[in-house]
């Protein structure tokens, strides 16, 4: 199985960059994901990265994958108050792509 | 295109009662899953399905049943509700085309309280 760990809380000033970190245990993890959850809502898929990639960029979002250290990060450039939410790292390992394991989430607070 | 629809949005049950949480998707997705979300514990997988007629247990299946008679629907049944099942329940689906999981689409959740 897979364990995914994240820090619980991050506070940044509006306009700064945010970096949310995640570590995972299963070296066979093939797909890794970042989700965003706003209060009272479901989870929204932000982006995914495959294990054969080191980096993926999508507008203000940059995902970095360090397979050696089993470390995944999400960088949000020019963070806005609308980015305040809980961010979940998740992974699916090669033995069961449909069984996605989630971290406990990082609450991002953006200070105006 | 409604995506993943969950009903009801809120429910209060008495201990020992049974109920079914409904989940339907209109995206012709093969993979569907049920998760529960509890404070400080992230999301935990209850049951999942890779297609109509095929279901399997996740991390925390005890006290729950599922069935998948059609591609669209994946109901979750609580057999005899317990206070420990107080949680927010999320249904999710993804196409699984080519055996690749590009990420789940989630419903808006059912907030269940068992008293």
Interface residues (C-beta under 8 A of the other chain):
Chain A: X4 X31 X33 X35 X41 X42 X43 X44 X45 X48 X88 X92 X97 X98 X99 X100 X101 X102 X103 X104 X105
Chain B: X4 X31 X33 X35 X40 X41 X42 X43 X44 X45 X48 X50 X58 X90 X92 X94 X96 X99 X100 X101 X102 X103 X104 X105 X106 X107 X108 X109
